[in-house]
């Protein structure tokens, strides 16, 4: 039930964010107090790009998650990695991003922006307020992500849509990636929903990606994601092999491939 509520909340907030982006209004996610004027004082780069992630509930670090993505009607596996996220010196609500995308073996460099549309802190008593974690406040941002893949690379295009990012504030008012519920059913963060459009044409494909899971998709599962068998052949075979509970050479090779820094 918790996973379903999170997915429904994500879908609702994406719809609200789209309307707000069109109207140019800066409000806050449902059930929150407005944090938009405050968010500009923070450097949020580490919410999207970092070497390590602090698991607040476990008080330990682990590698920063690599987003899991799907594109097109066959849910082809889509990869994205930010190599740089820098706060815009002239606009505190905008971040300049660089990185690479990948579909199959085709890797494409990109540049783009993350623009914050709204931000809020969940009210006390809200289902998503961290009541069990004293001293913390939980919040959410909805952003517009726009990416331009290198036009010199064949098959490149542009990406545009809404990016929903969860954060929290500790007792020292430090803003952190929200891992308070890390490992719980349906946990996820940095959920993107939008479109990829091929350069020089009107060809458009639906694109989704996120950390740990992909909400509002056939892949969403209480343990992260589960790849439907009919879509394994669209770039997901290695991922499936890597989560096998055995020590076969094929599984070990798949795990090594999943850990490979393909963007370098």
C-alpha positions as CSV (number, residue, x, y, z in Angstrom):
1,X,0.0,0.0,0.0
2,X,2.8,2.4,0.8
3,X,4.4,1.8,-2.7
4,X,1.0,2.5,-4.3
5,X,0.6,5.8,-2.3
6,X,4.1,6.9,-3.3
7,X,3.4,6.2,-7.0
8,X,0.1,8.0,-6.9
9,X,1.7,10.9,-5.1
10,X,4.4,11.1,-7.8
11,X,1.9,11.0,-10.6
12,X,-0.2,13.8,-9.0
13,X,2.8,16.0,-8.4
14,X,4.0,15.6,-11.9
15,X,0.6,16.8,-13.2
16,X,0.7,19.7,-10.9
17,X,4.2,20.6,-11.8
18,X,3.3,20.6,-15.5
19,X,0.5,23.0,-14.9
20,X,2.7,25.2,-12.8
21,X,5.4,25.3,-15.4
22,X,3.0,26.3,-18.0
23,X,1.5,29.1,-15.9
24,X,4.9,30.2,-14.5
25,X,3.6,30.0,-10.9
26,X,5.9,28.8,-8.1
27,X,4.0,27.0,-5.4
28,X,4.7,23.9,-3.3
29,X,3.8,20.2,-3.5
30,X,0.5,19.1,-1.9
31,X,0.6,18.8,1.9
32,X,3.6,21.0,2.3
33,X,4.5,24.5,3.4
34,X,6.2,26.7,0.7
35,X,10.0,26.3,0.8
36,X,10.6,27.8,-2.7
37,X,12.1,31.1,-1.4
38,X,14.4,29.2,0.9
39,X,15.7,26.6,-1.5
40,X,17.8,29.2,-3.4
41,X,20.3,29.6,-0.6
42,X,21.4,25.9,-0.8
43,X,23.7,24.2,-3.2
44,X,21.7,21.2,-4.4
45,X,24.3,19.6,-6.7
46,X,24.8,16.6,-4.4
47,X,21.1,15.6,-4.8
48,X,21.9,14.6,-8.4
49,X,25.6,14.0,-8.7
50,X,28.0,12.7,-6.0
51,X,30.4,9.9,-5.4
52,X,28.7,8.6,-2.3
53,X,25.3,8.6,-0.6
54,X,24.7,8.8,3.1
55,X,22.1,6.4,4.3
56,X,20.7,8.4,7.2
57,X,18.7,5.6,8.8
58,X,21.7,3.3,8.8
59,X,24.4,6.0,9.4
60,X,26.7,4.6,6.6
61,X,27.7,5.5,3.1
62,X,27.2,3.6,-0.2
63,X,27.9,4.4,-3.8
64,X,25.6,7.0,-5.3
65,X,22.8,5.3,-7.2
66,X,22.9,5.2,-11.0
67,X,19.4,6.0,-12.5
68,X,17.4,3.2,-14.1
69,X,15.5,4.3,-17.2
70,X,13.1,3.2,-19.8
71,X,12.4,4.7,-23.3
72,X,9.9,4.1,-26.0
73,X,7.0,1.7,-26.4
74,X,9.2,-1.4,-25.8
75,X,10.7,0.1,-22.6
76,X,14.3,-0.1,-23.9
77,X,16.8,0.3,-21.1
78,X,18.0,3.9,-20.9
79,X,21.1,5.0,-19.0
80,X,22.0,8.5,-17.8
81,X,24.9,9.8,-15.7
82,X,25.6,13.3,-14.7
83,X,29.4,14.1,-14.8
84,X,28.8,17.7,-13.5
85,X,26.1,19.6,-11.8
86,X,26.9,23.3,-11.1
87,X,24.6,25.9,-9.6
88,X,24.1,28.8,-12.0
89,X,25.8,31.9,-10.7
90,X,23.2,34.1,-12.2
91,X,20.1,32.1,-11.3
92,X,19.9,30.4,-7.8
93,X,17.0,28.3,-9.0
94,X,18.9,26.8,-12.0
95,X,21.7,24.2,-12.3
96,X,23.9,23.5,-15.3
97,X,24.3,19.8,-16.0
98,X,26.7,17.8,-18.1
99,X,26.9,14.1,-18.6
100,X,26.2,11.2,-20.9
101,X,23.2,9.1,-21.9
102,X,23.3,5.6,-23.3
103,X,20.9,3.3,-25.2
104,X,22.4,-0.1,-26.1
105,X,26.1,0.6,-26.9
106,X,25.4,4.2,-28.2
107,X,26.8,6.8,-25.7
108,X,26.0,10.5,-26.2
109,X,27.4,13.4,-24.3
110,X,24.9,16.1,-23.2
111,X,24.5,19.5,-21.7
112,X,21.4,20.9,-20.0
113,X,19.7,22.5,-17.1
114,X,17.7,21.6,-14.0
115,X,15.3,24.4,-13.1
116,X,13.5,24.3,-9.8
117,X,9.7,25.0,-10.2
118,X,8.5,24.4,-6.7
119,X,9.7,23.2,-3.3
120,X,8.0,22.4,0.0
121,X,8.4,21.0,3.5
122,X,5.9,18.4,4.5
123,X,3.6,19.6,7.3
124,X,3.7,17.9,10.7
125,X,1.3,14.9,10.7
126,X,1.5,14.4,7.0
127,X,2.0,10.8,5.9
128,X,5.4,11.7,4.5
129,X,6.7,13.7,7.5
130,X,9.6,11.9,9.2
131,X,7.9,11.5,12.6
132,X,10.2,8.7,13.7
133,X,13.4,10.6,12.9
134,X,13.6,13.4,15.5
135,X,15.3,16.6,14.3
136,X,14.6,16.0,10.6
137,X,12.1,17.6,8.2
138,X,11.3,16.1,4.9
139,X,10.7,18.0,1.7
140,X,10.2,17.7,-2.1
141,X,11.2,19.7,-5.1
142,X,9.7,19.5,-8.6
143,X,12.0,20.7,-11.4
144,X,12.1,21.0,-15.1
145,X,15.0,19.0,-16.7
146,X,16.1,19.9,-20.2
147,X,18.9,18.1,-21.9
148,X,20.6,18.5,-25.3
149,X,22.5,15.5,-26.5
150,X,25.5,16.2,-28.8
151,X,24.1,16.8,-32.2
152,X,27.3,15.5,-33.8
153,X,26.5,12.0,-32.5
154,X,24.1,10.0,-34.8
155,X,20.6,9.5,-33.3
156,X,21.0,12.3,-30.8
157,X,18.0,14.3,-29.5
158,X,16.6,16.5,-26.7
159,X,15.1,15.5,-23.4
160,X,12.5,17.5,-21.5
161,X,10.2,16.8,-18.6
162,X,9.6,17.0,-14.9
163,X,12.1,15.7,-12.3
164,X,10.8,15.1,-8.7
165,X,13.5,15.1,-6.0
166,X,13.0,14.3,-2.3
167,X,15.3,15.9,0.3
168,X,15.4,16.4,4.0
169,X,16.7,18.9,6.5
170,X,18.6,17.9,9.6
171,X,18.7,19.7,13.0
172,X,21.5,21.9,11.7
173,X,19.3,22.9,8.8
174,X,21.6,21.1,6.3
175,X,19.8,19.9,3.2
176,X,20.5,16.3,2.3
177,X,19.3,13.6,-0.2
178,X,16.4,11.9,1.6
179,X,17.3,8.4,2.6
180,X,15.3,8.3,5.8
181,X,13.1,5.5,4.3
182,X,15.9,3.8,2.3
183,X,15.2,0.1,1.9
184,X,11.5,0.4,2.6
185,X,8.8,-0.9,0.2
186,X,8.6,1.3,-2.9
187,X,11.5,3.6,-2.0
188,X,12.8,5.8,-4.8
189,X,14.1,9.3,-5.6
190,X,14.9,11.6,-8.5
191,X,12.0,10.4,-10.6
192,X,11.9,11.8,-14.2
193,X,9.0,11.7,-16.6
194,X,9.1,13.3,-20.0
195,X,10.1,12.8,-23.6
196,X,13.0,12.3,-25.9
197,X,12.7,14.0,-29.3
198,X,15.1,13.2,-32.1
199,X,17.1,16.1,-33.6
200,X,15.8,17.3,-36.9
201,X,12.4,15.6,-36.6
202,X,9.2,15.4,-34.6
203,X,9.8,11.8,-33.5
204,X,9.1,11.6,-29.8
205,X,9.5,8.8,-27.3
206,X,8.3,8.6,-23.7
207,X,11.2,8.6,-21.3
208,X,11.2,7.8,-17.6
209,X,14.1,7.2,-15.1
210,X,14.8,7.3,-11.4
211,X,17.0,6.2,-8.6
212,X,16.3,2.7,-7.2
213,X,12.9,2.4,-8.9
214,X,10.8,3.8,-11.8
215,X,7.4,4.9,-10.5
216,X,4.3,4.7,-12.6
217,X,5.7,2.0,-14.9
218,X,5.5,-1.7,-15.4
219,X,8.9,-2.0,-13.8
220,X,7.9,-0.5,-10.4
221,X,8.1,-3.0,-7.6
222,X,8.2,-3.0,-3.8
223,X,11.9,-4.1,-3.9
224,X,12.9,-1.5,-6.5
225,X,12.2,-2.8,-10.0
226,X,11.3,-6.1,-11.6
227,X,11.8,-6.5,-15.3
228,X,8.8,-7.9,-17.1
229,X,10.0,-11.0,-19.1
230,X,8.7,-9.6,-22.4
231,X,11.0,-6.6,-22.1
232,X,14.2,-8.4,-21.1
233,X,15.5,-8.5,-24.7
234,X,15.3,-4.7,-24.9
235,X,18.6,-4.1,-23.1
236,X,17.7,-5.6,-19.7
237,X,19.3,-9.1,-20.0
238,X,22.4,-8.1,-18.2
239,X,20.5,-6.4,-15.3
240,X,18.4,-9.6,-14.8
241,X,21.5,-11.8,-14.8
242,X,23.2,-9.5,-12.3
243,X,20.5,-10.0,-9.6
244,X,20.5,-13.8,-9.8
245,X,21.1,-15.5,-6.5
246,X,24.0,-17.8,-7.7
247,X,27.7,-17.7,-8.3
248,X,27.7,-18.7,-11.9
249,X,30.4,-17.0,-14.1
250,X,27.7,-15.4,-16.2
251,X,26.2,-13.8,-13.1
252,X,29.5,-12.6,-11.9
253,X,30.3,-11.1,-15.3
254,X,26.9,-9.4,-15.3
255,X,27.5,-7.8,-11.9
256,X,30.9,-6.5,-13.1
257,X,29.2,-5.0,-16.2
258,X,26.5,-3.3,-14.1
259,X,29.2,-1.7,-11.9
260,X,31.3,-0.6,-15.0
261,X,31.6,3.2,-15.3
262,X,30.4,3.2,-19.0
263,X,30.5,7.0,-19.1
264,X,34.3,7.2,-18.8
